[in-house]
C-alpha cells in the first residue's frame, strides 16, 4: 500500500513539473509564432504531460489513477478556477490513457507487455490522445466555450501535441535509463 502511495505522489509531482515546464516553454514559444486566429487555442503542439499520463499507466498500471487525477485537477485549477469543469475534465484526461491501453492491449495486465516497445507506446499514446481530445473539446464545446470555428483545428492540435509529447518523454526516459545504467557498469 505504501508503494502505491509513493508511486501516486511521484506521478503527481512529475506531471505538475512537466505541466509547468510545458506552460513556461513550449506553449509560450508556440503562442509567439502563431498569428492566425484559426490555430490559436489551448492546445500545444508538444504536450509533455500526456507522456507522463501514458507512461505512468504503462509502468505502474491503473493504481496510478489517483495521482494523475489530482495532478490534472491541480494544474487545471491554475488555468481555470471553475471546480466543477476542472473535476470533470480531470477525470476525462486521467482515464483516457487507461482506456487506450485497454483498447490496444486488450487487458490491464501489463506484465506480459514489453514496455519498451515503441509501437505499443505510439499506438497507446495516439488512442489516448484521440480519446482525450474528443472528450475534452466536446465537453468544452457543450459548456458554451466559443471555439466552434476552430474546433477541428483544436482537436488535431491536441492529438499532435499529445503524441509528440509522449514520444519525446519516452525517448528521454530511454536515454536517461541508458546513461544511468552505463554509469554503474
Secondary structure, DSSP 8 states (H G I E B T S, - for coil): -HHHHHHHHHHHHHHHHHHHHHHHTHHHHHHHH---TTT-SS--SS-HHHHHHHHHHHHH-GGGHHHHHHHHHHHHHHH---HHHHHHHHHHHHHHHHHHHHHHHSSS-GGGS-TT-HHHHHHHHHHHHHHHHHHHHHHHHHTT-S-GGGHHHHHHHHHHHHHHHHHHHHHHHHHHHHHHHHHT-
